[in-house]
Amino acid sequence: MILIIYAHPYPHHSHANRCMIEQAMTLPGVEVRSLYQLYPDFDIDIAAEQAALTRADLVIWQHPMQWYGVPPLLKLWIDKVLSHGWAYGKGGAALQKKSLMWAVTTGGGEHHFTLGDRPGFDTLAQPLQATALYCGMYWLPPFVIHNAFVCDDETLTRRASAYQQRLRDWQETQRG
Ligand SMILES: Cc1cc2nc3c(=O)[nH]c(=O)nc-3n(C[C@H](O)[C@H](O)[C@H](O)COP(=O)(O)O)c2cc1C
């Protein structure tokens, strides 16, 4: 099962992420948990989130980039749900051998992350990659839509289809 942990602060105003979610949801075996809709008061149901993770083989953290990182509710989700003795530490093996993919949209173009002394995209991914590896998960190559703010509908649809294809390819590898 593919579990998409979706963190868009204003899901009804989204273009890029909404397009991606719509494409992903056409596939069987995909569950989406929209954190800002489930927990508008930031009161995360840790047991429900851990149960969903237990069902998953591939976990995706999908969100718009905000200030070069994750939106606050996803950060809180990571802090609360990936708990000691469950995700890491003594007896904490619940996520081992599951896969993790970072699916992110950015307002900036690809060059925005390589010009000047701004950190490159891979550097920004490191805290999430380290978190996944610390929990014994496999880190898959991230999926990115750059320029999400100014993308025309055709480009967005094409990129969202590529996202769906990534998920489909992963499902194929599981069958094989
Ligand atoms: C508070 C805030 C912070 C943002 N920070 C960044 C950033 O650091 N880098 C970037 O490329 N885009 C940044 N953006 C732009 C969003 O990533 C972009 O609007 C979003 O990916 C578009 O996706 P959507 O159509 O699903 O909302 C920021 C947007 C907001 C509202």
The ligand as a Gaussian input file, in Angstrom:
#p B3LYP/6-31G(d) Opt

LIG

0 1
 C        4.814000      30.568000       3.419000
 C        5.357000      30.141000       2.092000
 C        6.706000      29.846000       1.969000
 C        7.232000      29.411000       0.736000
 N        8.571000      29.102000       0.659000
 C        9.095000      28.678000      -0.522000
 C       10.487000      28.330000      -0.603000
 O       11.235000      28.380000       0.362000
 N       10.971000      27.916000      -1.814000
 C       10.176000      27.818000      -2.918000
 O       10.664000      27.457000      -3.980000
 N        8.839000      28.130000      -2.853000
 C        8.289000      28.558000      -1.687000
 N        6.946000      28.867000      -1.603000
 C        6.089000      28.670000      -2.811000
 C        5.304000      27.347000      -2.737000
 O        6.163000      26.243000      -2.592000
 C        4.444000      27.184000      -3.990000
 O        3.516000      28.234000      -4.029000
 C        3.730000      25.842000      -4.000000
 O        4.669000      24.798000      -4.161000
 C        2.690000      25.748000      -5.087000
 O        1.980000      24.516000      -4.952000
 P        0.383000      24.493000      -4.831000
 O       -0.190000      24.951000      -6.138000
 O        0.028000      23.069000      -4.533000
 O       -0.015000      25.411000      -3.692000
 C        6.391000      29.293000      -0.391000
 C        5.028000      29.593000      -0.254000
 C        4.511000      29.997000       0.969000
 C        3.031000      30.319000       1.074000

